[in-house]
Amino acid sequence: MTSSLTSAEPKPRARIEVLVAYSVLALVGAAFFAFSFQFDFTNSRGLVGPGLLPRVSGLILVILSVLLILQEALRGSLLVGDSGVAADSAKPSRKTVRKLATVFGLITVTLLVVPFLGLIVSLTILVFVLTMFVERMPRIPSIIITVSAGVVAYLLFVVALQFRLPMGILEGIL
C-alpha cells in the first residue's frame, strides 16, 4: 500500500528554468571575479583594496552556483507544494505588481538624489521608506533596521574600506 502512495507522488527532475537561473548567477559571479583584477586586492599600505569585495564575492557566487547546478542536474528539485504546474502560469496579483513598481520608482528617485544627499543618506532613506511604507513594518523595527543599515554602510565602506563615496550635503562633515 505504501508503494502506491509513493508512485503517485511526482518524481523530482531537473528543471531547465532553475538550471538557467543558476547558470546566469554563475556567469555574473565569473564576470565580477574576472573584472576584479582591474583593481588592487590591497592598497599601498597593505590594507584592503577595491578588488577584494568583487573578487571574493564573485568567486563565492561561482562556487555556490556550480554546486546548485550540480544538485539540480543530479537530483532535480521538488519543492513542498510543487504540483508540477509551471510557475509562469500563475499571474502576479495587483498588489505584487504595484509593490514592484513602487520599489523600482523609489530606486530611481534614490539614484536621482544621490548627488545632493550622498549615497549613504539616500540609501538609508530608501531603506526607511521600504520598511515603513512598502513592507508596512512597525515603526520601531523600521527605525532600527534603517539606522543599522546606515551605520553599517558607513563603517564598512567609508571607515573600513576607505571608499570615496558621494557624500552630498555631508561632504566635509564625515
N, CA, C and O of each residue as an XYZ file, in Angstrom:
696
protein
N       0.818     -1.185      0.000
C       0.000      0.000      0.000
C       0.868      1.257      0.000
O       0.504      2.266     -0.603
N       1.984      1.196      0.657
C       2.887      2.338      0.692
C       3.434      2.644     -0.693
O       3.588      3.809     -1.061
N       3.731      1.590     -1.471
C       4.297      1.799     -2.800
C       3.338      2.545     -3.716
O       3.777      3.312     -4.573
N       2.038      2.335     -3.550
C       1.081      3.041     -4.404
C       1.033      4.525     -4.059
O       0.800      5.363     -4.929
N       1.256      4.846     -2.787
C       1.271      6.253     -2.400
C       2.514      6.946     -2.955
O       2.435      8.069     -3.452
N       3.640      6.285     -2.868
C       4.870      6.912     -3.343
C       4.918      6.988     -4.854
O       5.543      7.895     -5.402
N       4.268      6.051     -5.548
C       4.293      6.093     -7.001
C       3.428      7.234     -7.538
O       3.648      7.698     -8.656
N       2.442      7.692     -6.749
C       1.578      8.781     -7.187
C       2.277     10.140     -7.038
O       1.907     11.099     -7.715
N       3.284     10.226     -6.158
C       3.985     11.482     -5.964
C       4.873     11.764     -7.175
O       5.494     10.852     -7.722
N       4.930     13.014     -7.586
C       5.802     13.336     -8.716
C       7.271     13.159     -8.333
O       7.675     13.468     -7.212
N       8.052     12.663     -9.271
C       9.474     12.449     -9.011
C      10.232     13.736     -9.301
O       9.951     14.426    -10.282
N      11.190     14.053     -8.445
C      11.981     15.254     -8.699
C      12.762     15.115    -10.004
O      13.306     14.051    -10.302
N      12.811     16.178    -10.760
C      13.575     16.186    -12.001
C      14.215     17.555    -12.137
O      13.752     18.537    -11.556
N      15.274     17.602    -12.905
C      15.950     18.873    -13.137
C      15.037     19.779    -13.951
O      14.513     19.377    -14.990
N      14.854     20.982    -13.480
C      14.013     21.943    -14.190
C      14.922     22.901    -14.952
O      15.853     23.474    -14.385
N      14.645     23.065    -16.221
C      15.505     23.858    -17.097
C      15.568     25.308    -16.635
O      16.632     25.925    -16.697
N      14.447     25.865    -16.171
C      14.455     27.261    -15.742
C      15.328     27.467    -14.502
O      15.942     28.523    -14.343
N      15.383     26.477    -13.638
C      16.247     26.554    -12.457
C      17.710     26.463    -12.882
O      18.554     27.206    -12.381
N      18.005     25.554    -13.802
C      19.380     25.434    -14.308
C      19.838     26.720    -14.994
O      20.982     27.144    -14.830
N      18.946     27.333    -15.758
C      19.292     28.595    -16.433
C      19.547     29.695    -15.407
O      20.503     30.459    -15.536
N      18.695     29.777    -14.393
C      18.865     30.808    -13.359
C      20.205     30.644    -12.641
O      20.925     31.621    -12.439
N      20.538     29.418    -12.259
C      21.824     29.174    -11.578
C      22.996     29.445    -12.521
O      24.046     29.916    -12.083
N      22.828     29.156    -13.790
C      23.890     29.425    -14.764
C      24.124     30.920    -14.928
O      25.266     31.370    -15.031
N      23.038     31.687    -14.952
C      23.171     33.143    -15.044
C      23.901     33.677    -13.813
O      24.766     34.545    -13.929
N      23.555     33.160    -12.641
C      24.256     33.582    -11.417
C      25.736     33.235    -11.488
O      26.579     34.030    -11.072
N      26.062     32.055    -12.013
C      27.466     31.662    -12.155
C      28.192     32.603    -13.103
O      29.337     32.976    -12.848
N      27.540     32.992    -14.193
C      28.156     33.923    -15.145
C      28.362     35.301    -14.536
O      29.390     35.936    -14.769
N      27.398     35.766    -13.760
C      27.545     37.061    -13.086
C      28.720     36.999    -12.105
O      29.537     37.918    -12.049
N      28.797     35.924    -11.344
C      29.921     35.759    -10.417
C      31.247     35.708    -11.138
O      32.226     36.304    -10.688
N      31.290     34.999    -12.259
C      32.526     34.909    -13.047
C      32.924     36.273    -13.592
O      34.109     36.606    -13.627
N      31.943     37.068    -14.019
C      32.237     38.416    -14.520
C      32.792     39.299    -13.409
O      33.767     40.021    -13.617
N      32.173     39.246    -12.228
C      32.687     40.020    -11.093
C      34.119     39.599    -10.779
O      34.994     40.441    -10.576
N      34.344     38.295    -10.743
C      35.673     37.778    -10.440
C      36.686     38.242    -11.489
O      37.766     38.718    -11.140
N      36.345     38.107    -12.759
C      37.271     38.472    -13.836
C      37.572     39.970    -13.844
O      38.731     40.365    -13.968
N      36.552     40.796    -13.715
C      36.761     42.242    -13.769
C      37.417     42.790    -12.498
O      37.935     43.907    -12.499
N      37.396     42.011    -11.422
C      38.002     42.489    -10.180
C      39.518     42.620    -10.300
O      40.144     43.307     -9.493
N      40.110     41.972    -11.294
C      41.557     42.045    -11.457
C      42.004     43.396    -12.001
O      43.203     43.667    -12.071
N      41.063     44.240    -12.386
C      41.390     45.602    -12.789
C      41.743     46.459    -11.572
O      42.344     47.525    -11.704
N      41.361     45.980    -10.390
C      41.570     46.729     -9.154
C      42.552     45.984     -8.259
O      42.670     44.761     -8.328
N      43.246     46.731     -7.429
C      44.206     46.123     -6.499
C      43.475     45.386     -5.389
O      42.448     45.838     -4.883
N      44.036     44.233     -5.024
C      43.480     43.436     -3.930
C      43.785     44.120     -2.595
O      42.970     44.087     -1.673
N      44.959     44.735     -2.501
C      45.340     45.525     -1.330
C      45.887     46.855     -1.816
O      46.326     46.972     -2.960
N      45.861     47.858     -0.947
C      46.407     49.147     -1.347
C      47.874     49.248     -0.921
O      48.437     48.285     -0.399
N      48.482     50.392     -1.140
C      49.913     50.553     -0.887
C      50.275     50.396      0.581
O      51.419     50.078      0.907
N      49.310     50.614      1.473
C      49.575     50.457      2.907
C      49.278     49.043      3.394
O      49.352     48.771      4.592
N      48.945     48.151      2.482
C      48.662     46.771      2.855
C      47.242     46.556      3.347
O      46.913     45.474      3.833
N      46.392     47.577      3.230
C      45.001     47.452      3.650
C      44.161     46.894      2.507
O      44.630     46.779      1.374
N      42.943     46.559      2.812
C      42.022     46.010      1.819
C      41.846     47.006      0.682
O      41.611     48.194      0.907
N      41.961     46.507     -0.531
C      41.805     47.348     -1.710
C      40.444     47.160     -2.346
O      39.656     46.332     -1.890
N      40.158     47.913     -3.389
C      38.845     47.853     -4.034
C      38.592     46.553     -4.796
O      37.452     46.293     -5.181
N      39.607     45.736     -5.025
C      39.406     44.484     -5.740
C      38.964     43.336     -4.854
O      38.534     42.297     -5.357
N      39.064     43.505     -3.538
C      38.743     42.404     -2.623
C      37.285     41.970     -2.713
O      36.999     40.793     -2.928
N      36.379     42.898     -2.552
C      34.956     42.540     -2.483
C      34.449     41.875     -3.763
O      33.829     40.815     -3.676
N      34.687     42.452     -4.960
C      34.180     41.762     -6.153
C      34.883     40.432     -6.417
O      34.270     39.505     -6.948
N      36.158     40.328     -6.054
C      36.889     39.083     -6.309
C      36.370     37.963     -5.407
O      36.077     36.863     -5.877
N      36.260     38.248     -4.125
C      35.819     37.215     -3.180
C      34.340     36.883     -3.390
O      33.967     35.711     -3.443
N      33.498     37.916     -3.508
C      32.062     37.635     -3.677
C      31.784     36.964     -5.024
O      30.916     36.096     -5.116
N      32.518     37.364     -6.071
C      32.354     36.713     -7.372
C      32.719     35.244     -7.315
O      32.009     34.396     -7.857
N      33.839     34.943     -6.649
C      34.272     33.552     -6.520
C      33.270     32.724     -5.708
O      32.953     31.592     -6.072
N      32.784     33.290     -4.620
C      31.785     32.585     -3.798
C      30.514     32.340     -4.611
O      29.931     31.258     -4.539
N      30.085     33.341     -5.384
C      28.881     33.187     -6.205
C      29.063     32.097     -7.255
O      28.141     31.321     -7.508
N      30.242     32.032     -7.869
C      30.510     30.985     -8.859
C      30.457     29.611     -8.200
O      29.804     28.700     -8.709
N      31.142     29.463     -7.073
C      31.199     28.161     -6.391
C      29.802     27.699     -5.978
O      29.417     26.559     -6.238
N      29.050     28.586     -5.335
C      27.702     28.204     -4.894
C      26.781     27.905     -6.085
O      25.977     26.975     -6.030
N      26.900     28.681     -7.143
C      26.063     28.445     -8.325
C      26.379     27.103     -8.970
O      25.471     26.374     -9.372
N      27.652     26.777     -9.070
C      28.043     25.486     -9.660
C      27.523     24.342     -8.793
O      27.035     23.340     -9.315
N      27.625     24.486     -7.475
C      27.103     23.444     -6.583
C      25.587     23.285     -6.752
O      25.075     22.165     -6.763
N      24.881     24.394     -6.883
C      23.429     24.329     -7.088
C      23.078     23.730     -8.443
O      22.103     22.987     -8.560
N      23.868     24.049     -9.471
C      23.645     23.455    -10.802
C      23.827     21.942    -10.720
O      23.014     21.184    -11.248
N      24.893     21.509    -10.059
C      25.137     20.067     -9.915
C      24.008     19.391     -9.135
O      23.537     18.319     -9.515
N      23.586     20.019     -8.055
C      22.498     19.451     -7.253
C      21.230     19.322     -8.095
O      20.563     18.288     -8.075
N      20.911     20.368     -8.823
C      19.690     20.344     -9.651
C      19.812     19.301    -10.753
O      18.863     18.562    -11.017
N      20.968     19.234    -11.395
C      21.153     18.304    -12.517
C      21.139     16.857    -12.048
O      20.602     15.989    -12.737
N      21.720     16.587    -10.889
C      21.824     15.205    -10.421
C      20.570     14.710     -9.711
O      20.174     13.556     -9.879
N      19.941     15.583     -8.916
C      18.816     15.128     -8.108
C      17.497     15.769     -8.473
O      16.434     15.277     -8.094
N      17.561     16.872     -9.211
C      16.324     17.583     -9.511
C      15.813     18.265     -8.265
O      16.423     18.182     -7.199
N      14.705     18.932     -8.406
C      14.133     19.584     -7.235
C      12.626     19.456     -7.285
O      12.006     19.526     -8.346
N      12.075     19.274     -6.145
C      10.638     19.231     -5.992
C      10.354     19.930     -4.678
O      10.671     19.410     -3.608
N       9.771     21.083     -4.758
C       9.512     21.869     -3.569
C       8.208     21.441     -2.936
O       7.321     20.919     -3.611
N       8.092     21.665     -1.629
C       6.857     21.355     -0.941
C       5.742     22.163     -1.577
O       5.857     23.381     -1.718
N       4.681     21.505     -1.955
C       3.564     22.169     -2.602
C       3.740     22.332     -4.093
O       2.872     22.895     -4.760
N       4.848     21.850     -4.629
C       5.093     21.948     -6.065
C       4.234     20.893     -6.762
O       4.430     19.692     -6.576
N       3.295     21.357     -7.554
C       2.382     20.414     -8.201
C       2.800     20.118     -9.629
O       2.103     19.399    -10.345
N       3.914     20.656    -10.040
C       4.354     20.445    -11.395
C       3.798     21.477    -12.357
O       4.107     21.452    -13.548
N       2.974     22.390    -11.842
C       2.434     23.455    -12.677
C       3.532     24.485    -12.867
O       4.220     24.850    -11.914
N       3.695     24.943    -14.068
C       4.742     25.917    -14.350
C       4.503     27.183    -13.553
O       3.371     27.647    -13.420
N       5.582     27.734    -13.024
C       5.487     28.950    -12.223
C       4.988     30.120    -13.065
O       4.385     31.050    -12.529
N       5.230     30.088    -14.372
C       4.839     31.178    -15.255
C       3.331     31.266    -15.428
O       2.812     32.315    -15.811
N       2.616     30.165    -15.147
C       1.191     30.165    -15.415
C       0.406     30.981    -14.401
O      -0.719     31.393    -14.686
N       0.965     31.222    -13.238
C       0.265     31.997    -12.226
C       0.507     33.486    -12.475
O       1.653     33.930    -12.542
N      -0.571     34.249    -12.610
C      -0.438     35.688    -12.822
C      -0.162     36.355    -11.479
O      -0.781     36.007    -10.473
N       0.772     37.320    -11.459
C       1.019     38.033    -10.202
C      -0.184     38.899     -9.844
O      -0.882     39.409    -10.720
N      -0.409     39.053     -8.564
C      -1.545     39.847     -8.110
C      -1.282     41.333     -8.365
O      -0.145     41.749     -8.585
N      -2.343     42.108     -8.331
C      -2.208     43.560     -8.493
C      -1.306     44.139     -7.408
O      -0.495     45.030     -7.662
N      -1.462     43.623     -6.213
C      -0.663     44.108     -5.077
C       0.827     43.877     -5.343
O       1.648     44.753     -5.071
N       1.171     42.717     -5.866
C       2.568     42.401     -6.168
C       3.115     43.319     -7.247
O       4.234     43.820     -7.134
N       2.331     43.538     -8.289
C       2.768     44.410     -9.383
C       2.934     45.842     -8.883
O       3.910     46.513     -9.219
N       1.983     46.305     -8.083
C       2.055     47.666     -7.532
C       3.274     47.828     -6.634
O       3.963     48.847     -6.692
N       3.540     46.827     -5.809
C       4.696     46.881     -4.911
C       5.996     46.901     -5.716
O       6.921     47.644     -5.390
N       6.061     46.091     -6.755
C       7.252     46.044     -7.599
C       7.482     47.383     -8.306
O       8.609     47.875     -8.361
N       6.425     47.960     -8.836
C       6.533     49.268     -9.494
C       6.962     50.343     -8.495
O       7.765     51.216     -8.826
N       6.435     50.279     -7.289
C       6.807     51.234     -6.251
C       8.287     51.130     -5.920
O       8.973     52.146     -5.800
N       8.781     49.912     -5.771
C      10.197     49.711     -5.448
C      11.080     50.251     -6.572
O      12.056     50.950     -6.302
N      10.757     49.942     -7.816
C      11.540     50.468     -8.938
C      11.501     51.994     -8.979
O      12.518     52.636     -9.240
N      10.340     52.569     -8.724
C      10.225     54.028     -8.677
C      11.072     54.629     -7.571
O      11.747     55.637     -7.778
N      11.038     54.016     -6.400
C      11.830     54.517     -5.278
C      13.328     54.408     -5.546
O      14.093     55.294     -5.167
N      13.742     53.340     -6.188
C      15.164     53.186     -6.537
C      15.574     54.275     -7.521
O      16.662     54.838     -7.406
N      14.717     54.573     -8.479
C      15.019     55.628     -9.448
C      15.148     56.984     -8.757
O      16.094     57.726     -9.018
N      14.206     57.307     -7.881
C      14.273     58.568     -7.135
C      15.537     58.614     -6.277
O      16.195     59.650     -6.194
N      15.872     57.498     -5.643
C      17.073     57.436     -4.811
C      18.313     57.741     -5.638
O      19.171     58.511     -5.205
N      18.417     57.152     -6.811
C      19.574     57.413     -7.670
C      19.653     58.883     -8.075
O      20.746     59.435     -8.201
N      18.504     59.515     -8.280
C      18.489     60.920     -8.686
C      18.908     61.870     -7.562
O      19.449     62.942     -7.833
N      18.664     61.489     -6.308
C      19.010     62.382     -5.193
C      20.399     62.113     -4.611
O      20.847     62.854     -3.735
N      21.091     61.068     -5.081
C      22.432     60.763     -4.569
C      23.391     61.950     -4.678
O      24.120     62.211     -3.722
N      23.427     62.684     -5.800
C      24.367     63.812     -5.866
C      24.106     64.890     -4.806
O      25.032     65.600     -4.414
N      22.870     65.020     -4.344
C      22.519     66.054     -3.378
C      22.643     65.560     -1.939
O      23.209     66.248     -1.090
N      22.119     64.379     -1.671
C      22.101     63.856     -0.309
C      23.285     62.946      0.000
O      23.592     62.714      1.169
N      23.944     62.435     -1.015
C      25.021     61.468     -0.800
C      24.463     60.058     -0.861
O      23.263     59.838     -0.696
N      25.359     59.103     -1.101
C      24.928     57.717     -1.285
C      24.380     57.108     -0.006
O      23.322     56.478     -0.020
N      25.086     57.288      1.089
C      24.655     56.633      2.333
C      23.336     57.207      2.833
O      22.450     56.451      3.229
N      23.190     58.523      2.821
C      21.937     59.139      3.271
C      20.790     58.709      2.354
O      19.708     58.370      2.831
N      21.021     58.724      1.054
C      19.969     58.344      0.098
C      19.526     56.901      0.309
O      18.329     56.613      0.344
N      20.495     55.990      0.451
C      20.139     54.578      0.645
C      19.487     54.343      2.002
O      18.617     53.483      2.132
N      19.904     55.105      3.016
C      19.295     54.965      4.335
C      17.832     55.403      4.287
O      16.964     54.746      4.862
N      17.564     56.502      3.606
C      16.170     56.953      3.441
C      15.369     55.920      2.650
O      14.209     55.657      2.969
N      15.987     55.331      1.613
C      15.312     54.285      0.833
C      14.931     53.105      1.725
O      13.814     52.595      1.637
N      15.848     52.675      2.575
C      15.561     51.556      3.483
C      14.388     51.905      4.390
O      13.509     51.073      4.617
N      14.370     53.135      4.911
C      13.273     53.546      5.786
C      11.935     53.519      5.054
O      10.953     52.982      5.567
N      11.898     54.097      3.860
C      10.643     54.138      3.089
C      10.189     52.723      2.735
O       9.000     52.412      2.810
N      11.140     51.865      2.349
C      10.774     50.481      2.009
C      10.226     49.732      3.211
O       9.221     49.031      3.098
N      10.873     49.871      4.357
C      10.412     49.119      5.530
C       9.094     49.660      6.078
O       8.207     48.889      6.444
N       8.967     50.997      6.135
C       7.758     51.587      6.723
C       6.546     51.539      5.800
O       5.450     51.173      6.225
N       6.745     51.910      4.528
C       5.594     52.146      3.670
C       5.341     51.053      2.635
O       4.196     50.819      2.248
N       6.397     50.386      2.188
C       6.191     49.317      1.215
C       5.919     48.001      1.940
O       4.945     47.309      1.643
N       6.785     47.665      2.889
C       6.594     46.413      3.638
C       5.677     46.578      4.846
O       5.239     45.593      5.442
N       5.390     47.825      5.201
C       4.477     48.147      6.312
C       4.893     47.490      7.629
O       4.074     46.926      8.355
N       6.175     47.583      7.906
C       6.678     47.071      9.180
C       6.336     48.073     10.286
O       6.126     49.253     10.004
N       6.279     47.618     11.532
C       6.052     48.556     12.636
C       7.184     49.595     12.702
O       8.297     49.356     12.232
N       6.870     50.739     13.293
C       7.780     51.880     13.314
C       9.130     51.563     13.963
O      10.171     51.864     13.380
N       9.133     50.976     15.128
C      10.385     50.737     15.860
C      11.317     49.792     15.096
O      12.487     50.131     14.919
N      10.858     48.623     14.636
C      11.757     47.777     13.835
C      12.252     48.472     12.566
O      13.399     48.281     12.163
N      11.390     49.282     11.932
C      11.810     50.016     10.736
C      12.946     50.979     11.066
O      13.926     51.068     10.327
N      12.813     51.688     12.162
C      13.856     52.638     12.562
C      15.142     51.906     12.913
O      16.228     52.356     12.548
N      15.036     50.796     13.611
C      16.232     50.019     13.987
C      16.938     49.498     12.735
O      18.161     49.588     12.630
N      16.176     48.957     11.794
C      16.763     48.442     10.550
C      17.396     49.579      9.757
O      18.496     49.428      9.226
N      16.708     50.715      9.674
C      17.206     51.860      8.915
C      18.513     52.392      9.490
O      19.491     52.566      8.764
N      18.527     52.645     10.778
C      19.736     53.176     11.422
C      20.874     52.170     11.312
O      22.013     52.547     11.041
N      20.573     50.902     11.520
C      21.608     49.861     11.415
C      22.188     49.814     10.002
O      23.403     49.713      9.835
N      21.338     49.885      8.999
C      21.808     49.840      7.605
C      22.719     51.024      7.308
O      23.769     50.860      6.687
N      22.326     52.210      7.746
C      23.142     53.402      7.515
C      24.487     53.338      8.223
O      25.522     53.665      7.642
N      24.465     52.919      9.471
C      25.714     52.829     10.250
C      26.630     51.757      9.676
O      27.830     51.988      9.526
N      26.084     50.590      9.353
C      26.909     49.512      8.786
C      27.496     49.935      7.444
O      28.670     49.679      7.176
N      26.697     50.577      6.602
C      27.203     51.047      5.301
C      28.339     52.042      5.501
O      29.364     51.950      4.825
N      28.175     52.990      6.416
C      29.223     53.978      6.671
C      30.484     53.300      7.210
O      31.585     53.548      6.718
N      30.323     52.452      8.211
C      31.501     51.792      8.803
C      32.212     50.896      7.793
O      33.441     50.859      7.752
N      31.454     50.185      6.991
C      32.057     49.258      6.035
C      32.758     49.997      4.900
O      33.934     49.756      4.630
N      32.039     50.892      4.240
C      32.587     51.494      3.023
C      33.479     52.704      3.290
O      34.509     52.860      2.633
N      33.110     53.550      4.226
C      33.885     54.767      4.457
C      35.032     54.527      5.427
O      36.164     54.932      5.163
N      34.747     53.870      6.549
C      35.780     53.684      7.576
C      36.685     52.501      7.246
O      37.900     52.671      7.141
N      36.122     51.310      7.081
C      36.954     50.107      6.903
C      37.606     50.046      5.521
O      38.817     49.857      5.414
N      36.814     50.203      4.475
C      37.353     50.065      3.122
C      37.886     51.387      2.550
O      38.564     51.395      1.523
N      37.578     52.487      3.215
C      38.042     53.821      2.833
C      37.702     54.180      1.382
O      38.523     54.741      0.657
N      36.473     53.843      0.979
C      35.998     54.226     -0.347
C      35.566     55.692     -0.316
O      35.041     56.177      0.687
N      35.788     56.366     -1.398
C      35.278     57.734     -1.549
C      33.890     57.626     -2.173
O      33.742     57.393     -3.373
N      32.903     57.798     -1.346
C      31.523     57.739     -1.818
C      31.001     59.161     -1.983
O      31.479     60.076     -1.312
N      30.029     59.356     -2.865
C      29.404     60.676     -2.943
C      28.709     60.968     -1.612
O      27.827     60.217     -1.196
N      29.098     62.046     -0.949
C      28.564     62.368      0.363
C      27.512     63.488      0.338
O      26.842     63.735      1.340
N      27.372     64.159     -0.806
C      26.355     65.188     -0.943
C      26.473     66.250      0.124
O      27.535     66.847      0.299
N      25.374     66.492      0.848
C      25.349     67.538      1.867
C      26.274     67.257      3.040
O      26.585     68.164      3.812
N      26.714     66.022      3.182
C      27.606     65.666      4.289
C      29.080     65.776      3.926
O      29.944     65.461      4.744
N      29.382     66.230      2.684
C      30.757     66.367      2.241
C      31.508     67.288      3.199
O      31.072     68.408      3.466
N      32.631     66.810      3.709
C      33.430     67.596      4.641
C      33.049     67.383      6.092
O      33.857     67.642      6.984
N      31.838     66.917      6.348
C      31.405     66.671      7.731
C      31.858     65.292      8.190
O      32.364     65.122      9.299
N      31.664     64.303      7.304
C      32.048     62.917      7.663
C      33.369     62.558      7.039
O      33.856     61.442      7.224
